Amino acid sequence: MRCPFLREAQVKFCRASAYRKMIVRLAEQPENERCSSREYVNCPAAKQHMEDRPSIDHCPFLHESLVQYCTAAAVTKYIPYTESVLSQCGTDSHKYCELYLGLANPNETVSPSSPAEQNGICPQYNIEDIKIPGNLYFSPNHMWMEVGNDGVCHIGVDAFLAKVLGTVDQITFVTTKGYHRPAISFTVRGVDLHFVFPHQMNITRANTYLRTNPEKIMADPYTVGWLFETTEEKTKSRNEKIDGLISGCDVYPWMKQEMERMTTLAHQISAQPDMRGAVLMADGGYFQSGFVQRLTREELLKLYNEFFSPLTLWKS
């Protein structure tokens, strides 16, 4: 599906001019237009290149082309139609564009009384303040994948992981292109934590913009915080692509259990006596966002190994 803000237009421009300015072609040409009439011979730009040009009824340097442009952008930029295959606007990838997300507001969060929905279809809902889109596939180590209608997949980390970390100091893309397991490293308080998606995918693009804006992962991990754009081998079936991943209404009880496990671990850590022998009492609620920022290196590694390590994929 193409972006609803994508438009097409016929433009014209002068190939003899030092500056290429694209002008949208109107249904009716104005009578006083020089380029499409014999008056072009009086154009200074055309005169410089007319030695080997035959005399015709319109300027030989007048060129017309089909272009695409985004109506959501503040500044209109025309993209030649021949380069449209390089753009995400004509595919399901447009759902990860910040301009589209800012204007279309495609996601609506609801809080159902039960995770079970009619016909097995679950909407996007909340567990506390953690969003769970029902159309995604989740790995046991808290990464997600969306499979587009056009076969293009997007991969990222889920809101549970984002809440646990709160913030990251540095992002390193371990894999950026080629046929690999998508892998990324987050540096938290000087400790490198590696996150690996369980399936090998053909990585076509990585959201390297996040290296300078890592906060977008924590703020909105399912849209602008995506990490990898991938495709899968056509020889593989859809079942092979999602094998071992958690989806649909199975996500709710799994995420609920993960919340309780993490809260239990947080209470155990906080119950350890400090240097004075004092013990903090648990408040009975869920863990707070970014609580790992207060952990020691050993405690952080223990938490990572229990919930987010690639080994989690084999333990589940």
N, C-alpha and C positions, 0 to 999 in steps of 0.2 A: 504494500500500500504506500502510495506517495504522500508527501506532506501536503496538507490542505493549504498551506501558505505559498506553495510553489506555483509560479506562473510562467507562461511562455510568451515570447514576443518576437516580432520580426524587426530587426534593427538594420541600419545602414551606417557606413562610415567610409572615410576617405583613406585610401592606401597611399596616397601621395603626401598626406599631411604628416608632419613630424610628431603630432599628438593624435592618437586615435580616440575620438569621441564618438560613442555609439548613440545614435538618435533613433528613437522608436518610429517605425514606419507607420504612417497614418493610412486610413482606407483611401482617402483622396489626396493626391499630391497637390501642394499649393502651386498656384500658377506662376509665382515668381521664383520658384526654386531653380537655382543655377545648375546643380549637379545632374539633374535628369533631363536637361534641355541642351540645346546647342550653345547656350550662354556659358557653358563650362570652359570654353576657349579663353574666356577673359579671367579665369581663376589664376592667381599667382602661383598656387601650389601645383596646378596641372601644367602650366606653361613650362615649368622646369623639366618636365619629363615627356614632352610631346614630340620629340624629334622622330621617334620610330613608331608613333601611334597613328593609325588611320583616323580620318575624320568620320565620326559617327554622330548619331543624334543624342547621345548622352555621354557623360564622362566615363572613360575607360577605367578610371581609378575608383569609381563608385562601387562599393561592395555591399551586398546584403547578406545577412546571416540570421539563422534562428537561434535564439538564446533563451536561457532560463534565468529567473531571478526570484528572490525571496521578498514577499510583501511584509514580512514581520521585521525585517532588518531596518534600522534607522537610515542607513545609506544603501541605495539601490546599487547592486553590483551585478552586471550581466555576465553570465557564464556561457560560453559557446556550447551549443547542443552536443557537439562531438565530445565534450569533456564531461558531460552529465553523468557518465558511468562512474566517474571518480567521486561523485557527490553522494552524500547520504540522504539527500532530499527525496530521491525517487524510490527509496526502499523503506522497509520498516525501521531502519536505523534513525529516521528522522525523529522518532520518539525520544531520542537521547539528546536532541538539540536544545540548548538553553533558551533560544528564542521561541521555539515551539512550546516548550514547557511553561514559559512565562506567560504566554497568551492563551494557549488551549486549555490549560489546567486539566489534563487528561485523567488524572488519578483522583479517585474519591475514596476516602477512608471511612469504613463503617465498623461498628462493633456489634456483631451478632450475639445473641444470647447463647448460641450453640455453634460449635465448629461445623456441625453437619448441615449441609445445605441440600436443597432439592436437586436431584439428578447428579449428585456428586460434585457440583460446581461450587467452589468456595470463592467468595469475594475477597477483597483486601480488607483486613481487619487488624485490630490492635490487641496486643497483650501488654498491659500497662501502657508504656509509650513506645513500644516496639512494633513497627509496621511489618505486616506479612502479606505481600501481594499473592493472591491465589493462583496466578498464572505462571509462577516461577518454579524452577526445580532447585532444591537445596542439597548441598553435599553435607555429610556429617560434620565436617570441619568448618561449617558456616560460610561457605561460598555459594553463590546462586548463578543460575543460567536461565536465560530466556531464549526460546527457540522461535524465531520469526517465521512468518508465513512464507517468506522467500528463501528460507534455509539459513539465513544469517543469524548467528547466535551472539548474545552479549553475556559477559561474565563479570561478576564483582563479588564483594563481600557483603554479608547481610547486616541488618540494623542491630542485631544482637551483638555481633563482633564490634560494630562501631560504638555501641553504648559502653561495652566493656573497656575499650581502649580510651575513648573520650577524645584523644588527640594523638597524633604521631609526629615525631621529629623529622623523619625523612622517609621517602619512598624510593625503592629501587625495583625497576622492572627486570626480573631475572630472564624472562622470555618476552620478546617483542614481535617476532615474526617467525613463521615456519611451523612445522608439525611437531608440537610439543604439548606437555601438560602446562597450561597457563600457570605461571608462578610469579609471585611478587614478594618483596621483603619490606616490612615496616620496622623502622627503628623507633623504639619506645624506651626512653630513659637510658639510651646507650646500648640497649639490647636489640639485636636483630632477630625479628620473628618472621619466619618464612611461611607463606600460605600457598598451597598447591592444589589446583583443581584436579579431581581424580581421573578425568578422561583426557586422552590426547586429542587435540583439536588443531585445525589449520589456522593459526593466528594470522589475521590479515592486518590488524591495527591494534595499537595499544594507546590508551588515553594518557600519553606522557605529559599532557598539560597539568595533570594532577601533581607532578613533581614539584611545581612551584605553588600549587594551590591544594595541598592535601586535605585541608579542612572540608572540601566539598564531599569527600568520601564519608566523613562523619556526619555532615549535615543532611545529605541525601544520597545514600549508597546505591539506591535502585535506579537512579536516573543519571544526573550529571556526574555522579561518583562511580560510573561504570569503569571497569579496568581493561577488558579485552573485547575486541570484536573478532569473531571466528567463524569458520565454516567447517563442515564435516565432510568426510569422504562420502560420495554418493553411493558407494557400495555398502555402507553401513545403514542398517535400519534405524527407525526412530527408537525402538526398544533398546538397541545397543547404545544409542546416544545418551539415554537417560537411565541406564542400568545403574542401580545402587543409589540413585538420587531420591530425595523425598519430595513429594508433590501433593497437590490437591488438599483434601481434608486431613491427610496424614501429617501435614505440617503443624497444625494447631497443637495436637497433643505432644508432638516432639519438641516444639519450641517451648511449650509450657514446662515440660520436664527439664529442658536445658536451663530455663530461668530458675527453677527450684534448685537444680544442682549447683549453679553458679552462686546463688544466694547462700546455700549451705556452706560452700567453700569460703565465701566472704566472711560468714559468721565464724567459721573455724579459725581463719587467719586473725580476725579481730579479737578472738577469745584468747589468743596467746598473750601471756603476761609480758608487759614491757620491762624496761630496765629496773623500774621501781617495784615490779611485782604486781602492778595493777592490771586488772582485766576489764576490757570494755564490754558492756552488756549489749547483746543484739537487740535491735528495735523491733524485730519481727517482720519488717517489710522486705521488699526486694532490694537487691544491691543497687548502689548509686552509680550514675554514669561516670565513667572515667576513674573508677576506684583503683584500677591497677597502677595509677600514677603514684599511689601511696605505698606500693608494695616494694619489698626488697627484691634484689635480682633473683635470689633463689625462689621466692614466692611467685614472682612473675613467670619464671621458667616452668614451675610446677603447674601453674594455671594454663599456660600455653600448651604444655604436653598433654594435659587432661582434656582440653576442649578444641584446640586449633591445629595441633601438629598433624602432618600428613599421615602419621601412624594411626590417627583417629579413624581413617578410612578403613583400616583393616581390623580395628577393634570393634567397630559397629556391626 
